[in-house]
Amino acid sequence: GAVVSQHPSRVICKSGTSVKIECRSLDFQATTMFWYRQFPKQSLMLMATSNEGSKATYEQGVEKDKFLINHASLTLSTLTVTSAHPEDSSFYICSARDTGQGNGQPQHFGDGTRLSIL
Amino acid sequence: AQRVTQPEKLLSVFKGAPVELKCNYSYSGSPELFWYVQYSRQRLQLLLRHISRESIKGFTADLNKGETSFHLKKPFAQEEDSAMYYCALFSPMNYGGSQGNLIFGKGTKLSVKP
């Protein structure tokens, strides 16, 4: 089945560091990928929609200068948390849908990245 | 507004008992609904979707447009069913389009006791 690979799985770093998270679709192409944030014991909140070859679409309240998204190819999207601070500590999950399959296809999720800012 | 509501944060049942995880949605068009499951320390994975009308691991879900519900059911719960369950609604960017994103409910934690 379709697999989404997310790397790294865990990051611990000092405040002020920029952190890059990669999301790859391994056996399908994804024009669109999604970045979610999940707080403890809460649901997934969509942060932004990453579009291959164009700018990402950010949800209301998400700082685009803080969370940089690059979707350079049909199989890779990256999320960079710039100058991370403790309040950015969270679980970040990427997702992709096989856009070659048409409407109603499910989204496939990565394992997530646990980001801890000291 | 498009919204998915899962009223129960936690549902605890004994092994062999029937299970129903509730999901209600708010959507003006024809909805596309999914159930995702997240087992402990694993990624979120698709359990089933309403358009395929399938049964996965004994779970079924029927779309009831009159009640705007998509409840997940299983007649006999097993311990390995213990997990977080999320109901999700596909929200297209444009009417009838294939581009869009999932709107998730807050999730229900199912605990099946021996």
Contacts between the chains, C-beta under 8 A, distances in Angstrom:
chain1	res1	chain2	res2	distance
A	31	B	99	7.8
A	32	B	99	6.2
A	34	B	101	5.7
A	34	B	102	7.5
A	42	B	106	6.8
A	42	B	107	8.0
A	43	B	86	6.6
A	43	B	104	4.9
A	43	B	105	6.4
A	43	B	106	4.4
A	43	B	107	5.2
A	44	B	44	7.5
A	44	B	86	7.3
A	44	B	104	5.0
A	46	B	101	5.7
A	46	B	102	7.6
A	46	B	103	7.7
A	49	B	101	5.8
A	93	B	43	7.9
A	93	B	44	6.9
A	95	B	44	7.9
A	95	B	102	7.7
A	99	B	98	7.4
A	102	B	98	6.1
A	103	B	32	7.7
A	103	B	98	4.5
A	104	B	32	5.1
A	104	B	49	7.1
A	104	B	51	5.3
A	104	B	90	6.9
A	104	B	98	7.9
A	106	B	34	6.0
A	106	B	46	4.4
A	106	B	49	6.0
A	107	B	46	7.8
A	107	B	102	5.7
A	108	B	46	7.5
A	109	B	36	7.8
A	109	B	43	5.1
A	109	B	44	4.2
A	109	B	45	6.9
A	110	B	43	6.5
A	111	B	42	7.8
A	111	B	43	4.6
A	112	B	43	6.7
